[in-house]
Amino acid sequence: MNKRPTLSLKTAAPAAAPKLRASHARALKPAPQSAFKTGLKADSLALSLLGAAQAVAQVRTGTALPQALATVFAKHDALPQARGAMQDIAYRCMRQLGQSETLIGLLAPKAPEPLVGALLACALALITAPDANAPYGEFTVVDQTVTAADAHPDTARAKGMVNAVLRRFLRERRELLETALQQPLAKWNYPQWWIDAARAAWPQQWQQILAAGDGAPPLTLRVNPRRGTVEAYLARLAEAGIEADRIGPYAVRLAKPVGVALIPGFADGLVSVQDAGAQLAAPLLDVADGMRVLDACAAPGGKTCHILELADAAVTALDADAKRLQRVGENLERLGLAATLRAAEAQSADWWDGRPFDRILADVPCTASGIVRRHPDIRWLRRKGDALQLATLSAKILDNLWQMLRPNGKLLFVTCSLWPQESEAQAAAFALRNGATRLDAPGQLLPAGGPEQDHDGLFYALFEKNA
């Protein structure tokens, strides 16, 4: 017969606390102190580096860079000069984040905390820039990065490590870069799945495509034909000492980007900022005076405004995001144009009054893989399965809009993707499902930067509805 266990009144000795691994211990540390105000000078490089790092850290948790920067600007009450510097550093960092993170892996004794890693990545983006593009001296960057680290409680304990890592990089630059660049992540600055997808889709051009996305985009303007000619505007730029070239029917590329406030005639509606490839949409739509036109997924409104610059049409600008639709209204007001703005989803017909449109522009949701030089954070935010999900949504939008097109009307399908499942495969499947007649259009435009052509990666397919 088994005896029942006896109860002891003695207090058991406390068990030794388990030793946590670094990855587990990190979760127990305080959350980042986002409301902390530093004492850094408003015009210092240290403040700009810290602000850029905070934005980069947000991107790594899934926030788009423009939204992350807006949050940082507000938190620091940043002056215009500081905002410009923070934005420039953050965008530089995004374009070479793969190289910077690979270098950090070689230099740091262990994986740094998120904000520390982002601060190091921002600094490395500045001191690994080609000499002609380096905005600051390398020792100034190191000094100001350490100052920035010391100024925030989430990074202060790591200031010694930050200093050691950056100074070691300067001493061993050549060897470290040679080692890092053997890794595709560092060489191309894209996730491996993106590199593989580009190579599969474009086996002859994938390297040029990836390299184009790592470059800084030009500032391209669209001249408003209601207010003047391209030749006249180029002459005005020359008078202002601004060098520019014509790269399209309405497209003018500035040799060096300038702030919007410094663009001659911008406030008066003479020009708008728009990529040269995106400027093809309105002419392809072949709009005439008096037509009913739908611009679906219209925000921020560049194509809406271009349509109205070319014809006196009754345009409805549709977008699911009411806040982004406000941007359309602002652009229309600046240009002295008018359209009907509707906040609704393009895959729904609840908003439609039943009257068919003569022309429909369907700039559908996509991975935006063709515009990464303008939005370098996209490559770090997207996931491998996003293209399939977005292509499914886009197919629903296209089929829905097709029902709103009158017989003999035209629908222009536009996407800023490089992936065939979102572009050519989507266009072919749409035509087959709906019996649409496909008309001449450019098809896939790969990103290009040259003397005569300089545009993002876009896809165009034009369809006519049989009577």
C-alpha positions as CSV (number, residue, x, y, z in Angstrom):
1,M,0.0,0.0,0.0
2,N,1.4,3.3,-1.1
3,K,1.8,5.9,1.6
4,R,0.4,9.4,1.1
5,P,3.1,12.0,0.7
6,T,3.7,14.0,3.9
7,L,3.5,17.7,3.9
8,S,6.5,19.7,5.0
9,L,6.2,23.1,6.7
10,K,9.7,24.1,5.6
11,T,10.0,26.8,3.0
12,A,11.7,25.5,-0.2
13,A,14.7,27.4,-1.4
14,P,13.9,29.7,-4.3
15,A,14.9,28.2,-7.7
16,A,17.6,30.0,-9.6
17,A,16.2,32.4,-12.2
18,P,16.6,30.9,-15.7
19,K,19.2,32.7,-17.8
20,L,17.4,34.2,-20.7
21,R,18.8,34.3,-24.2
22,A,19.4,37.8,-25.6
23,S,16.5,37.4,-28.0
24,H,14.1,36.5,-25.1
25,A,15.5,39.1,-22.7
26,R,14.9,41.8,-25.3
27,A,11.2,41.4,-25.0
28,L,11.3,42.3,-21.3
29,K,13.0,45.6,-22.0
30,P,10.9,48.8,-21.9
31,A,9.1,49.9,-25.0
32,P,10.8,52.5,-27.1
33,Q,10.3,55.9,-25.6
34,S,8.7,57.6,-28.6
35,A,7.6,60.7,-26.7
36,F,11.1,61.5,-25.4
37,K,12.4,64.9,-26.4
38,T,16.1,65.3,-26.9
39,G,18.2,68.3,-26.2
40,L,19.9,68.2,-29.6
41,K,20.1,71.4,-31.6
42,A,17.4,71.8,-34.1
43,D,19.8,72.3,-37.0
44,S,22.3,69.6,-36.0
45,L,23.2,66.5,-38.0
46,A,22.8,64.5,-34.8
47,L,19.1,65.4,-34.6
48,S,18.6,64.6,-38.3
49,L,20.3,61.2,-37.9
50,L,18.2,60.4,-34.9
51,G,15.0,61.4,-36.6
52,A,15.9,59.4,-39.8
53,A,16.8,56.4,-37.6
54,Q,13.4,56.6,-35.8
55,A,11.6,56.6,-39.2
56,V,13.7,53.7,-40.5
57,A,13.0,51.7,-37.3
58,Q,9.2,52.2,-38.0
59,V,9.6,51.0,-41.6
60,R,11.1,47.8,-40.2
61,T,7.9,47.2,-38.2
62,G,5.7,47.7,-41.3
63,T,5.1,51.5,-41.5
64,A,5.5,53.2,-44.9
65,L,8.4,55.7,-44.9
66,P,6.3,58.9,-45.6
67,Q,4.0,58.1,-42.7
68,A,6.9,57.3,-40.5
69,L,8.7,60.6,-41.4
70,A,5.5,62.5,-40.7
71,T,5.3,61.1,-37.2
72,V,8.9,61.9,-36.6
73,F,8.6,65.5,-37.9
74,A,5.7,66.1,-35.5
75,K,7.4,64.5,-32.5
76,H,10.5,66.6,-32.9
77,D,8.7,69.8,-34.0
78,A,11.3,69.7,-36.8
79,L,12.2,72.9,-38.7
80,P,12.0,72.7,-42.5
81,Q,15.8,72.3,-42.8
82,A,15.8,69.4,-40.3
83,R,12.9,67.8,-42.1
84,G,14.7,67.9,-45.4
85,A,17.9,66.4,-43.8
86,M,15.9,63.6,-42.0
87,Q,14.1,62.7,-45.2
88,D,17.3,62.7,-47.3
89,I,19.1,60.4,-44.8
90,A,16.1,58.1,-44.4
91,Y,15.7,57.6,-48.2
92,R,19.4,57.1,-48.6
93,C,19.3,54.5,-45.9
94,M,16.4,52.6,-47.5
95,R,18.2,52.5,-50.8
96,Q,21.2,50.7,-49.3
97,L,19.7,49.0,-46.3
98,G,20.8,45.6,-47.4
99,Q,24.4,46.6,-47.5
100,S,24.2,48.5,-44.2
101,E,22.6,45.6,-42.4
102,T,25.1,43.2,-43.8
103,L,27.9,45.4,-42.6
104,I,26.4,45.7,-39.1
105,G,26.2,41.9,-39.0
106,L,30.0,41.8,-39.7
107,L,30.9,44.6,-37.3
108,A,28.5,44.4,-34.3
109,P,29.3,41.8,-31.5
110,K,25.6,41.0,-31.4
111,A,22.4,42.1,-33.1
112,P,21.7,45.7,-31.9
113,E,18.4,46.9,-30.6
114,P,16.1,48.2,-33.4
115,L,16.8,52.0,-33.0
116,V,20.5,51.4,-32.5
117,G,20.6,49.3,-35.7
118,A,18.6,51.9,-37.6
119,L,21.0,54.7,-36.4
120,L,24.0,52.6,-37.5
121,A,22.3,51.9,-40.9
122,C,21.7,55.7,-41.4
123,A,25.3,56.5,-40.6
124,L,26.7,53.8,-42.9
125,A,24.5,55.0,-45.7
126,L,26.2,58.4,-45.5
127,I,29.8,57.2,-45.1
128,T,29.6,54.5,-47.8
129,A,28.1,56.9,-50.4
130,P,30.3,57.6,-53.5
131,D,32.5,60.6,-52.8
132,A,30.5,62.8,-55.3
133,N,27.3,62.0,-53.4
134,A,28.5,62.2,-49.8
135,P,26.7,65.1,-48.2
136,Y,28.9,65.1,-45.0
137,G,32.5,64.3,-44.0
138,E,32.8,60.8,-42.7
139,F,34.3,61.8,-39.3
140,T,31.6,64.4,-38.9
141,V,29.0,61.6,-39.4
142,V,30.7,59.4,-36.8
143,D,30.9,62.2,-34.2
144,Q,27.3,63.2,-34.8
145,T,26.0,59.6,-34.8
146,V,27.6,59.1,-31.4
147,T,26.1,62.4,-30.2
148,A,22.7,61.2,-31.4
149,A,23.0,57.9,-29.6
150,D,23.9,59.6,-26.4
151,A,20.9,61.9,-26.6
152,H,18.2,59.2,-26.4
153,P,17.5,56.7,-23.7
154,D,16.9,53.8,-26.2
155,T,20.4,54.2,-27.6
156,A,22.5,55.9,-24.9
157,R,23.9,52.6,-23.5
158,A,25.1,51.6,-27.0
159,K,27.0,54.8,-27.8
160,G,30.3,53.1,-27.2
161,M,29.4,50.3,-29.5
162,V,28.2,52.7,-32.1
163,N,31.5,54.6,-32.0
164,A,33.5,51.4,-32.2
165,V,31.5,50.0,-35.1
166,L,31.7,53.1,-37.2
167,R,35.4,53.7,-36.5
168,R,36.3,50.1,-37.3
169,F,34.4,50.5,-40.6
170,L,36.5,53.5,-41.5
171,R,39.7,51.6,-40.7
172,E,38.7,48.4,-42.5
173,R,36.4,49.8,-45.2
174,R,37.8,48.0,-48.2
175,E,38.0,44.5,-46.6
176,L,34.5,44.8,-45.0
177,L,32.9,46.0,-48.2
178,E,34.5,43.2,-50.2
179,T,33.2,40.7,-47.7
180,A,29.7,42.2,-47.5
181,L,29.2,42.6,-51.2
182,Q,29.6,38.8,-51.7
183,Q,26.1,38.6,-50.3
184,P,23.2,39.3,-52.7
185,L,21.4,41.3,-50.0
186,A,24.3,43.7,-49.8
187,K,25.1,43.7,-53.5
188,W,21.6,44.5,-54.7
189,N,19.9,46.0,-51.6
190,Y,16.7,43.9,-52.1
191,P,15.3,40.9,-50.2
192,Q,16.3,37.6,-51.7
193,W,12.8,36.8,-52.9
194,W,12.6,40.1,-54.8
195,I,15.9,39.4,-56.5
196,D,14.7,35.9,-57.5
197,A,11.4,37.3,-58.8
198,A,13.2,39.9,-60.9
199,R,15.5,37.3,-62.3
200,A,12.6,34.9,-63.2
201,A,10.5,37.6,-64.8
202,W,13.3,39.4,-66.7
203,P,16.2,37.0,-67.2
204,Q,18.0,39.4,-69.5
205,Q,17.3,42.7,-67.8
206,W,17.1,41.9,-64.0
207,Q,20.4,43.4,-63.1
208,Q,19.6,46.7,-64.8
209,I,16.2,46.7,-63.2
210,L,17.5,46.2,-59.7
211,A,20.3,48.8,-60.2
212,A,17.8,51.3,-61.6
213,G,15.7,50.9,-58.4
214,D,18.7,51.7,-56.2
215,G,19.2,55.1,-57.9
216,A,17.7,58.4,-56.8
217,P,14.8,59.5,-59.1
218,P,14.8,62.7,-61.1
219,L,12.4,65.5,-60.5
220,T,10.2,65.4,-63.6
221,L,7.5,68.0,-64.3
222,R,4.4,67.9,-66.5
223,V,3.7,71.1,-68.3
224,N,0.1,72.2,-68.3
225,P,-0.8,72.7,-72.0
226,R,-3.7,75.0,-71.0
227,R,-1.1,77.4,-69.6
228,G,1.8,77.2,-72.1
229,T,4.1,75.1,-74.1
230,V,7.1,73.0,-73.1
231,E,9.4,75.3,-75.1
232,A,8.2,78.4,-73.2
233,Y,8.5,76.7,-69.9
234,L,12.1,75.5,-70.6
235,A,12.9,79.1,-71.5
236,R,11.5,80.2,-68.1
237,L,13.6,77.7,-66.3
238,A,16.7,78.9,-68.1
239,E,15.9,82.4,-67.1
240,A,15.8,81.2,-63.5
241,G,19.1,79.4,-63.9
242,I,17.6,76.0,-63.6
243,E,18.9,73.4,-66.1
244,A,16.3,71.0,-67.6
245,D,15.6,68.7,-70.6
246,R,12.5,67.7,-72.4
247,I,11.9,63.9,-72.1
248,G,8.4,63.6,-73.3
249,P,5.5,65.4,-75.0
250,Y,4.7,67.3,-71.7
251,A,7.7,66.1,-69.6
252,V,10.5,68.2,-68.4
253,R,13.3,66.7,-66.2
254,L,15.3,69.0,-64.0
255,A,19.1,68.4,-63.9
256,K,19.0,68.8,-60.1
257,P,15.9,68.4,-57.8
258,V,14.6,71.5,-56.0
259,G,11.9,72.1,-53.5
260,V,8.4,72.4,-54.8
261,A,8.3,76.0,-53.6
262,L,11.2,76.8,-55.8
263,I,9.7,75.4,-59.0
264,P,8.8,78.4,-61.3
265,G,5.1,78.6,-61.9
266,F,4.2,75.6,-59.7
267,A,1.9,77.5,-57.4
268,D,0.2,79.1,-60.4
269,G,-0.6,75.7,-62.1
270,L,1.9,75.9,-64.9
271,V,3.4,72.5,-64.1
272,S,2.9,69.5,-61.8
273,V,5.3,66.9,-60.5
274,Q,4.7,63.6,-62.4
275,D,7.0,60.8,-63.6
276,A,7.4,60.8,-67.4
277,G,6.1,57.2,-67.7
278,A,2.9,58.1,-65.7
279,Q,2.4,61.0,-68.1
280,L,1.5,58.5,-70.9
281,A,-1.8,57.5,-69.3
282,A,-4.0,60.6,-70.2
283,P,-3.0,60.7,-73.9
284,L,-3.5,56.9,-74.3
285,L,-7.1,57.3,-72.9
286,D,-7.9,59.4,-76.0
287,V,-10.4,61.7,-74.2
288,A,-12.5,64.3,-76.1
289,D,-14.5,67.2,-74.9
290,G,-17.8,66.3,-73.3
291,M,-17.0,62.7,-72.5
292,R,-17.9,61.1,-69.2
293,V,-14.6,59.8,-67.7
294,L,-13.8,57.7,-64.6
295,D,-10.4,57.7,-63.0
296,A,-10.6,54.8,-60.6
297,C,-8.0,54.6,-57.7
298,A,-7.3,58.2,-58.5
299,A,-5.2,59.6,-55.6
300,P,-3.1,61.6,-55.5
301,G,-4.6,62.9,-58.8
302,G,-1.8,63.4,-61.3
303,K,-3.6,61.4,-64.0
304,T,-7.0,63.0,-63.2
305,C,-5.5,66.5,-63.6
306,H,-3.7,65.5,-66.8
307,I,-7.0,64.3,-68.4
308,L,-8.6,67.6,-67.6
309,E,-5.7,69.5,-69.0
310,L,-6.2,67.7,-72.3
311,A,-10.0,67.9,-72.6
312,D,-13.1,69.5,-71.2
313,A,-14.5,66.3,-69.9
314,A,-16.8,65.3,-67.0
315,V,-14.4,63.4,-64.8
316,T,-15.2,61.4,-61.7
317,A,-12.2,60.7,-59.5
318,L,-12.7,57.7,-57.3
319,D,-10.6,56.5,-54.5
320,A,-11.2,54.3,-51.4
321,D,-9.1,56.5,-49.2
322,A,-11.0,59.7,-48.3
323,K,-7.9,61.4,-46.9
324,R,-5.9,60.7,-50.1
325,L,-8.8,62.0,-52.1
326,Q,-8.3,65.4,-50.5
327,R,-4.9,65.5,-52.3
328,V,-6.8,65.2,-55.6
329,G,-8.9,68.1,-54.7
330,E,-5.9,70.2,-53.7
331,N,-4.2,69.5,-57.0
332,L,-7.3,70.3,-59.0
333,E,-7.7,73.6,-57.1
334,R,-4.1,74.6,-57.8
335,L,-4.6,73.9,-61.5
336,G,-8.0,75.6,-61.7
337,L,-9.7,72.4,-62.7
338,A,-12.9,70.6,-61.5
339,A,-13.9,67.0,-61.1
340,T,-16.4,65.0,-59.1
341,L,-14.7,63.3,-56.1
342,R,-16.1,60.1,-54.8
343,A,-14.7,58.1,-51.8
344,A,-15.6,54.5,-52.6
345,E,-14.0,51.2,-53.4
346,A,-13.5,50.5,-57.1
347,Q,-14.5,46.8,-56.8
348,S,-18.0,47.9,-55.6
349,A,-20.8,49.3,-57.7
350,D,-22.7,50.9,-54.8
351,W,-21.5,54.4,-55.7
352,W,-22.3,54.2,-59.4
353,D,-25.4,56.0,-60.7
354,G,-25.9,53.5,-63.6
355,R,-24.8,55.9,-66.4
356,P,-22.0,54.4,-68.5
357,F,-18.6,56.1,-68.9
358,D,-17.0,56.8,-72.3
359,R,-13.5,56.3,-70.8
360,I,-12.2,54.5,-67.7
361,L,-8.7,54.8,-66.3
362,A,-8.0,51.8,-64.0
363,D,-4.7,52.4,-62.2
364,V,-5.2,49.4,-60.0
365,P,-3.6,48.4,-56.7
366,C,-0.3,46.5,-57.0
367,T,3.0,45.8,-55.3
368,A,4.4,49.1,-56.8
369,S,7.6,47.1,-57.7
370,G,8.2,49.5,-60.6
371,I,8.6,52.7,-58.6
372,V,11.1,51.6,-55.9
373,R,13.5,54.4,-56.9
374,R,10.9,56.9,-55.7
375,H,9.7,54.7,-52.8
376,P,12.7,52.7,-51.7
377,D,10.9,51.4,-48.6
378,I,8.5,49.3,-50.7
379,R,11.1,46.6,-51.2
380,W,11.4,46.1,-47.4
381,L,7.6,46.3,-46.7
382,R,6.4,43.9,-49.4
383,R,6.2,40.1,-48.9
384,K,6.5,37.3,-51.5
385,G,2.7,36.6,-51.5
386,D,1.6,40.2,-52.0
387,A,1.6,40.1,-55.8
388,L,-1.0,37.2,-55.9
389,Q,-3.3,38.9,-53.3
390,L,-3.2,42.2,-55.1
391,A,-3.6,40.7,-58.5
392,T,-6.8,39.0,-57.2
393,L,-8.2,42.3,-56.0
394,S,-7.2,44.1,-59.2
395,A,-9.0,41.5,-61.3
396,K,-12.2,42.1,-59.3
397,I,-11.8,45.9,-59.9
398,L,-11.3,45.5,-63.6
399,D,-14.3,43.2,-64.1
400,N,-16.5,45.6,-62.0
401,L,-15.4,48.7,-63.9
402,W,-15.9,47.0,-67.3
403,Q,-19.6,46.8,-66.6
404,M,-19.6,50.6,-66.2
405,L,-18.1,51.2,-69.7
406,R,-20.4,52.0,-72.6
407,P,-20.2,50.0,-75.9
408,N,-17.2,51.2,-78.0
409,G,-15.8,52.8,-74.9
410,K,-12.2,52.4,-73.8
411,L,-10.6,51.2,-70.6
412,L,-7.0,51.8,-69.8
413,F,-5.4,49.3,-67.4
414,V,-2.4,50.7,-65.6
415,T,-0.1,49.3,-63.0
416,C,3.3,50.3,-61.6
417,S,4.4,46.7,-61.2
418,L,7.2,44.7,-62.8
419,W,5.7,41.3,-62.0
420,P,3.8,39.7,-64.9
421,Q,1.1,38.3,-62.7
422,E,0.1,41.8,-62.0
423,S,0.6,43.2,-65.5
424,E,0.7,41.1,-68.7
425,A,-0.9,38.0,-67.3
426,Q,-3.6,40.1,-65.7
427,A,-4.3,41.9,-69.0
428,A,-4.5,38.7,-71.0
429,A,-6.8,37.0,-68.4
430,F,-9.1,40.1,-68.3
431,A,-9.4,40.2,-72.1
432,L,-10.3,36.5,-72.2
433,R,-12.9,36.8,-69.4
434,N,-14.7,39.8,-70.9
435,G,-14.2,39.4,-74.6
436,A,-12.4,42.7,-74.7
437,T,-10.6,43.9,-77.8
438,R,-7.0,44.9,-77.0
439,L,-5.7,48.0,-78.7
440,D,-2.2,49.3,-79.1
441,A,-0.4,50.4,-75.9
442,P,3.1,50.4,-74.6
443,G,2.7,47.2,-72.5
444,Q,5.6,46.9,-69.9
445,L,7.9,49.8,-69.4
446,L,11.0,48.8,-67.5
447,P,12.6,51.4,-65.3
448,A,15.0,53.6,-67.4
449,G,17.3,56.5,-66.7
450,G,19.1,58.1,-69.6
451,P,19.4,61.3,-71.7
452,E,16.2,60.8,-73.6
453,Q,14.2,58.4,-71.5
454,D,13.9,58.6,-67.7
455,H,10.9,56.9,-66.2
456,D,9.6,54.4,-63.6
457,G,8.4,50.9,-64.4
458,L,4.8,50.9,-65.5
459,F,2.5,48.7,-67.5
460,Y,-0.2,49.9,-70.0
461,A,-3.0,47.8,-71.7
462,L,-5.8,49.5,-73.6
463,F,-9.1,47.7,-74.2
464,E,-12.2,48.6,-76.3
465,K,-15.7,47.3,-75.4
466,N,-17.4,45.7,-78.4
467,A,-20.8,47.1,-79.3
